[in-house]
Amino acid sequence: MTAMLPLFDLFAPDDWLTLLDVSFTGIHLVRPVYAPAGGELVDFAIEYLNPAGQRMTGLAEQPGGTLLGRFPHALAAGIFAYYRRVFETGEQLSYEANYQADGLDNYFRFSARRSGQHLLVSFTDTSDQARSAVEETLRVSQVRERAARAEVEAERNLLQAVLTQAPVAIGLFQGEELSIAAANAQMAATWGRTPEQVLGRPLLAAVPELQGQGFDDQLRQVLQTQVPVRGSEKPAVIWRDGQLQTTYYDFVYQALYDAQGAVLGVIDVAVDVTAQVRARQQVQVLNQELEARVQARTQQIHAQSQRLERLFLQAPAAICILGGPELVFELVNPIYQQFFPERQLLGKPLLQALPELTDHAAYHTMRQVYDTGETNQQPALLVPLARTTDGVLEDRYFTYIQQPRYDEQGRIDGVLIFGLEVTETVQARQASEAQAQQLRLLTDALPVLIGYLDRARRYQFANESYRTWFGQDPAALLGRPVRDVLGEQAYAAAASYMDRALGGERLSFEATMPYRAGFTRHIRTDYVPDVRDGQVQGFYSLVQDISEQVDARQQVQRLNEELAAVNEELQASNHELSTANDQLTRTNVDLDNFVYTASHDLKAPISNLEGLLASLREELPPPAADSEVGYL
């Protein structure tokens, strides 16, 4: 047994190209095209068509361009969606479409499969195939019918030959009983019989199921009036294949005359159009279903349109749509119009409606979006706009998104704008930033540490004093854990207080903090919890350096202790002095008693001496008496 070789070994590279050239099936290779913004698949570039594909489409082998550029109707016909689904899912799928646009008028069948970064599509059309049997039969019958009428009119003697050779159902009925004088095979077949089963028999005897369907009445009417009767898609219930079936016919009942003008009977020329009628009925059913679906879809679209309109009108954001290269206002919702009261926007180009935007970035970005298809977003952009009252420009701030709008062919045809005026928000933020700057200046000027720590004990604020204490830029401390900034020993001393502050307790304490070698500070600290919505988010820290006060207090304490010691010594000396004083008091009392006694005892002798001296003064001469007495 000979081993089977792989196809790549059987076919040389030129064989594959030859296969594409000789194939009756159109083959083309396409490559996906993506939108500039968002990466959405919006088209397929046509890179190759084999000869069969060139014949069917009228394009060159490498025509360039895209599927939707060459065949715009492919979007509505569902062909583009089919291509995209096959490429994105990797499935091998088939598709059929009746394409009557872009210079084509055929029914196409497609089979496609993804190959790497390409899509390989095989397709056929019906331009080289015969029309449907129903259409051909109807056309032939109409031609034959006219020929039969001419022949009947011109050569009645050739009726039998016409009956047997005609490609349509033909029969001849005679007399009141409508005996079947002639019936070709096609006519007998319409009744579900053979010519032998019906020839020579009355119509209703040969085909009894026609009773009450009105065909016999119409035939007799033609016999009596010689006025032809025509029927179009007339239903008839006929016994076929063992059951009654409803079939449909186009027919003509017409009187047949002999050479003398006498009526020979009524000739019936009929065409079975059952397949055509059923096909049309099926189409009608499909059309009704389609119409119902279209109506339901229309209602959905209408409801969606109403919802979109309500959304557009009631949206809390400003929305407008600018169309065309001049960016003409096509749609403007009420909030957008409120930005420009008493200004007419709809139907006007952007720069005509808002000339103050001529040199502004907002206009230039709109142009860029329209030209490149790249979405643009601007937060809090300053846009000076003229007041309607006096035309004076005032600063207003807007946050907006500018997005390209695409038409059915994927081309940019406008710009959608969604915006919010944030003037008050920006002004409030600017005021808040100014206040924050003032607060920063104030806190930086204070000779204390002011900070804020979150629940993770990371700094979210630190004033300028931190630079002096820790030798670091306060901004560099933001986000850092307090443990890293204070050091392990100082953090251990303060950790329990931080636990209490994060528990919601406001507290003040003094502590000695060994921040680092050679840098120990006595501090007084206040922790103030930051409570919002009942939850502690962090706490504020106010740290004062009270090292000098503590040192002074300790020095005062030492002096007080020294004074207390001196005071004890003084108290002991005072006790001794008190004792000596008590003794001296007693001595003084004794001395006073002695003096009193002595003075009393000496008073009489002295008095005697005084008397004696007085007597001497009297006895002595005056000079001698004074000197002597004075001496004594």
PyMOL commands that set and color helices and strands:
alter all, ss='L'
color gray80, all
select helices_A, chain A and resi 7-10+13-22+51-57+67-70+72-74+79-89+133-154+156-165+185-190+195-198+203-206+208-210+215-225+274-314+334-339+350-353+355-357+361-372+423-445+465-470+474-477+482-486+488-502+547-619+622-631
alter helices_A, ss='H'
color red, helices_A
select strands_A, chain A and resi 26-34+41-49+93-101+104-115+118-124+169-174+179-183+229-240+243-257+263-272+318-323+328-332+376-386+393-406+412-421+449-454+459-462+507-516+519-532+535-545
alter strands_A, ss='S'
color yellow, strands_A
deselect
rebuild
show_as cartoon
